[in-house]
């Protein structure tokens, strides 16, 4: 029996089973549609790491990508250094989020310090003068 070509309509028609299953894409070896019983469907690609171990990489949900776009993204994993480039992008994104979180924490601490200073000044009876003094560096 010949394998059928995967289409967007065919992927949308895949039904979940009681356990996760993978449906291979006959047009691109190593490219799969993973169908989860509860989490829906996603495109995935399987590669080998330098030690020869098989690794699965999720490309994204089938609702976010069309099959042709998912194939192009899967091909990118087979380019030399592609996984390294993707990992570098992920590290840069995590660093950006961490820097933003650190800046937000510093701002929150600063605001809490001002509020505490204003509260202590208000309890001392000089609310307006105390708040003005606390606000100036």
Secondary structure, DSSP 8 states (H G I E B T S, - for coil): -------HHHHHT----SS-EEEE-TTSTTEEEEEETTTEEEEEEEEE-TTS-EEEEEEEETTTS-HHHHHHHHHHTTSTTHHHHHHHHHHHHHHHHHHHHHHHHHHHHHHHHHHHHHHHHHHHT-HHHHHHHHH--
